[in-house]
Amino acid sequence: MNKPIAPATRFRWAVIVLLFLINTVNYIDRSAISYAAHAIQADFGLSSAQLGLVLGAFGIGYVLTTLPGGYLADRFGARITFAIAVVLWSAAIGWTGAATGFAMLYCARMALGLAEGPSFPAHSRVLERWLPPHERSTAMGAALVAIPIALAIGAPVATFMIVEFGWRTMFFLLAAAGLLWLPAWLWLFSDWPKQSRFVNDAESAHISSGRGESDGGPGDTRLTRKDLRILLTTPTLLASYWSYFVFGYLLFFVMTWLPEFLRTTYHLDLKQIGWAAAIPWAAAAVTLYAAGRLSDRLLVKTGSFRIARTYPMAAMHAVVALAVLPLAIVDNFPVALLCISIAVSAGLGANPIFYAVIADVVPQRAGTCMGVMNSGLAVAGFLAPVITGLALQVTGTFTVAFGMISLFAASSVLGLLIWHRPDKTVSSSR
């Protein structure tokens, strides 16, 4: 008599929940300083340009470790890479609260970037190993929806803590959050589904479905010259890198300067800023998850990576280019908030698809490839705050900042439509 086949476990979604939780901590840590910026600027006597340098210091640290972090995730696995990163960034966020002046604050922000650099390349490693191709965009959408949720929750929470306890106490409390997540990660997560005691054979077979011959199993983890040539010359990947830079420029502008834009342009107090800033992020949470699901459904329905990945990314960046233009001329708060919400929603909506493309195109080097792509985001994380700070000091307005975002988004659309052809790239890699 045949034994009944046990139904497949669904532990891969528990792994996505773990990523969701640490992403929440990650982005609250990154963005909290923007709500404390005015108080810090007053305490330390900083100019707008100096404040921009402090906000951009995160990007300098980030760019130094995101590419090596991707290689380490490929070489040693996401489990240990994430664990070390979380310990270090918790220490760095606490250091921010202890800062006594410009130099110490700048170094603390750079240290936070250094520590967080490996985190999202490690995401790509997890995504490739734990999800079949037709679930990757949905899964990454579920994990990355933590970003807008964290920023939506973090805005009123951070402003409340600053008003009630002061900005230093806020940073000390945030330092403990990542350390609370770490034991669950070490207990529950394994680098390979087949190594996990929580995954049965049926789920393991499901995870392996739809993969190429070289996709999804342990192999040589050394980075070769051929790997580098593929990562640095493939048109589909190059178009993705530029588009991800554009996404990063929008993201870091909104994360670092939106509170100051609302304060100076519409004269909101800190608590009002917290609630107003939550609205674009809440809207983005819906768009991000929906876009991830839409991309995977299109892939199942059409079998075309171009239709499922390229066109949705291009469409959303076109929306960004159009939505930010009125912000340079409008003088109406509800209209401005609507435009910001549309731009942020569209910009973040493409985010899970970027990760899916990498897992589709270069599965064996997903972490390293994400490190390369994330390096562009790190550069954007430096340039967006610094350029905005300098432009604000010279012109007294945010017009230059919004114009640059629109121009970058339009160039992203063109790059994707001309060079982003994942079907051809996937076929040639198998």
N, C-alpha and C positions, 0 to 999 in steps of 0.2 A: 504493500500500500504506500503510495507516494505521500510524503510529508507535505502539508500545505506550505506554500511559499509565503514567507513573512512580508507584509507590506513594507515598502521603502520608508525608512526613517526620513526626517526632514531637518536634520541637524544643520545643514548648510545655512538655513535661515536663522538659526541661533547665532552662527558666526556673523551673519550680517547685522544682527542686533548688537553684538559686541562692537562691531565697527561703528554702528550708529551712535552708541553711547560715547565712545572715545572721540568721535567727530564732534559731538556736542560739547565736550570738555575743550577740545582743541580750539574750536572757533569762539567760544566764550573767552578763552584765554587770549586769543589773538586780538579780539575786538574791544575788550574791556577798556583799554587805554584811551580809545577815542572818546569815551564818555567822561573820562577823568582828564582829558587833554586841557580843557580850559583851567581847571583847578591846578594842574601841574604847571601849566604855563605861567599862571599867576604866582605860584609858590617859588618857582625858580627863575622868574623874570625872563622867560624865553620869547624870542621873536617868532613870527609865523614861519620864517625860513628855518630857524632852529627846531621848532616843533615838527616841521616837515621832515627834517633829518632824523629826529628821534623816531617818528612813525615809520620812516623808510628803513631804519636800521635792521628791522626784522628781515627785510628782503635780502640784505647783504649776508646775514648769517644763513638764511634759507638756501641761497644759491650755492653756498660752499658745501652743503651736505646733502642736498636732495639727489644729486647724481650719484655720489658715492653710496648714499643710503639705498638707492635702487639696486645698485650692484650687490650691496650687502644682503638685501632681501632676497635676491636671486641666489646668492652664494650660500648664505647661512639660514635663510628662511625668515618669514615674517614674524614668527613667534618671538625670537630673541631680539630682532630689530625693533619691534614695537616696544618691548619691555624696557630696553635701554633708553629709547627715545622718551618714553613717558616719564621715567625717573628724572631725566635731565631737564625736560621742559617744566616739570613741576618745581624743580629747584630754581629755574630761571624766572618763572612768574613770581615766586616769592622774593627773589632778588629785586625785581622791579618795585615791589612794595617797600623795600629797604633803601631805595635810591636817595641820595642826598644832594644831587645836582645833575647838570647836563651830562657830564662824562659818564657817571655811574648809570644813569638812566639809559643812555645810548648803548652802553656795553650790555646791560641787562636785556634790552630789546634784541640786540644782535645775538646774544646767547639763546634767547627763546627761538629765534629763527634757526640757529644751528641745531638745536635739539629737535625741532619739529620737522626739519628738512626730510628725514627718511620716512615720515609717516605715510604720506600718500603714495609714494612709490611702492611701499609695502602693501598698500591696498590693492594695487594691480596684481601683485603676486598672489594675494588671497583670492582675488576675483578669478584669475586664470585657473588656479588649482581647485577651487571649490565650486565653480558653476559651469554648466554646459553653455555653449555659445548662445542658445536661444533664451537663456535666463540672465545673462550678464548685465545688460543694460537695466533691466528691471531691478536686479539685486543691487547694482551700484546706485540706482536712483533711491532705493530704500535706505542704503547706508548714507548717501550724501544728502538726503533730505534733512539730515541732522544739522547741516550747515545753516540753512535759513531758519530752521526751528531754533537752533542755538542762538542765532542772532536776534530772532524775534523775542525769545524768552530773555536772552541776556540783556537786551536794551533796557527794559523796565527794571529788571533785577539789579543790573549794574548801577543804574542811576539811583535806585533806592538805597543800595548799600553805600554809595558815595555820599548821598545826602545825610543818611542816618549815622554812618560810622566813619566816614572819611575814605579817601581813595587808597590809602596804604592798607587798611584793614581788608578792603575788597580783594586786593592782590594776595594777601596772606590766606584768605579763605579759599580762593581759587587754586592756590598751590596744592591744597589737600585733595582736590577733586580727582585728579588723574591717579593718584596713589590709591584711592578707593577702588578704582576700576581694575588695577593691575592684577590682584589675586585671582579674579574671575577669568581673566585672559589666560594666565598661566595654567589654570586648572582645566579649562574647557577646550582651549584651542590646540590643534596639532597642525603642523605644516602641510601634511598630506591627509586627505580624507581617509585613505586606507589605514592610516596609523591611528585614527581616532576610535576610541572605544564606544563612541556615541553614534557611529555610522555603520549601518549594516550593509550586506553585499548588494542589496537591491538599490540602495541610495548611491553606493559607489559606482554601480553600473550606470545609473542615471546621470551622474556627474560626468562620466566618461563618454556619454553619447554625443555624437555629432562632432567629434574632434578629428583632426588630422593625425597621421601616423606619428608625428613628432610632438604632438600636443597632449600634455597632461600627465606625463610620467616622469620619474626621476631620471636625470641624465647628466651630461657633462655641464657643470655650472661655470666653467671658465669662460671669460669673455674673450672672443677671438677677433682678429682683424676683420674677418668677414662680417661678424656681428656688428662691429662699429660701422662698416661701410653701409650695411643695410639700415642701421638706425639713423645715419647722418646723411644719406643720399636718396632715400625712398621718397618720391614726391608726396604720396599720401601722408606719410608721417610728417614731412616738413610742413605741409599745409595744416596738419593738426597742431603742430608746435606753435605756429604763428597764431592760430585761432585761440589756442589756450593762453598765450600771452595776452591777447585782447580780452579774453574773459578775466584774466588776473588783474589787468589794469582797471577794469570796471569794478571788480570785487574789492580791490584794496582802496580804490578811491572812496567807495561807499562805506567800507568798514572804518576808514580812518578819518575822512573829512565830512561825511554826511552830518554828524551832530553839529559841527561848527558851521556848516552851510545853513542848517535850520536855525541855529542860534543867531547868526549875524544877519541873515536875509529876512527871516520872519519873526525874529525876536522872541523865540520860545525859551522858557526856562528849562532847567535840566530834566525835571520830571515829564514835562510836555514833550521834550525831545525824545525821551525814552519810549514813550507810547507811540509817537509819530514814526520813529525809526523802526518800530516793530512791524508796522503795516506792510512795507515792501518785502520784508523777509518772510512774513506769513504767507503772502501771495506767492512768493518764490517757492515755498515748500510744496504747494499744490502743483505748480508747473513742473518742478524738477522731477517729482515722482511720476507725474502723468507722462512727461516726455520720455522717461526711461521705459515705461510700459509700451508707449506708442512705438518706439524704435524696435523693440523686440517683436511686437505684433506685426509690424511691417516686414521684418525679416522672415518671420514664419509664413506670412501670406505671399510675399513676392520672391523670397530667396535672394534678393538683391541687397548687398551691403550699401551700395550707392543710394538706393531709395531709403533704406532703413536708417542709415547713419549720416551720410553726407547732406542730404536735402533737409532733414530736420535741423541740423546744426546751422546750415546756411540761412534757413528761414528765421531762426531765432536771433541770429546776429543782425539780420536785416531789420528786425523789429527794434533791436537795441539802437542801431544807427539812427532810426527815425524818432524813437521815443525821447532821446536825450536832447535833441535839437531845440524844442520849445523851452527847455530849462535855461537856456542862455538869454531868453528875452521875456519870459513870462514873469508876471509880478502878482501871482495869485496862488496862495498856499495850497488849496485843494487840487488845483490843476497841476501844480508842481509835484505834489505827493503822488498823484495819479501817474504822471509821467515817470517818476522815479520807480514806482511800483512795477510798471510795465517793463521798464528797462532791466531792472533787477530780476524780475521773473523770467524774462526771455534769456538774459545772460546766464543765469544759473540753470535754466532748463536744459541747456546743451551739455552740462557737466557730466552726467553719467554716460553719455554717448562717447565722450572722449576716451573714457576708461574702457568701454566695450570695444572700440576700434583697436586699441592697443592689444587687448587680449585676443581679438580676432586675427590681427595681422602678424604679430610677433609673440606668440604665446610663450616660447621658451625664454624670452628676454623681456617679459612684461614689466618686471620691476625696474630694470635698467632703462627701458624705453620711457617709462613714466618718470624716471629720474631726469632724463633729458628734457622731456616736455615740461616737467615741473620746474626745471631751471629757468625756463622762459617766464613762468608764473612768478618765480622768485625775483627775477629782474623787474617784472611789472610791480611786484610788491615794494621794491625800492623806488622805482621811477614815479609811480602814481602819487604817493604822498609827497615826495621831494619836489617834483615839478609843480604840483598844486600849491604847495607852500610858497615856492618862489614866485609863481604867478600871482598868488593872492597878495603877497607883499608888494609886488610891483604895480598891479592893476587895481587891487582892492575888491575884485569880483572873482566869481568862479566861471566866467565865460570861457576862458582858455581851456579849463579842465573839461567842460562839457563838449567843446568843439573837438578836442583830441579824442575823446571816447567815441564820438560819432564817426570821425575819420578812420580810426582803427577798426571799428566794427564793420564799416563798409569795405575796407581792404580785406577783412577776414572772409566776407561773403564771396568776393572775387576769387580769393585763393582757394577756397573750398570748391567752388564750381569748376574752376579750371584744372586744378591739380589733384584733388582728393578723389581717388578712384580705388576704393578698398577691394572691390571684387577682383580686379586685375592683380592687386598686390597679394591677396589671400591665395589666389590660384597659383601664382608663381612661387609661393613659399611652401607648397605642399607637393 
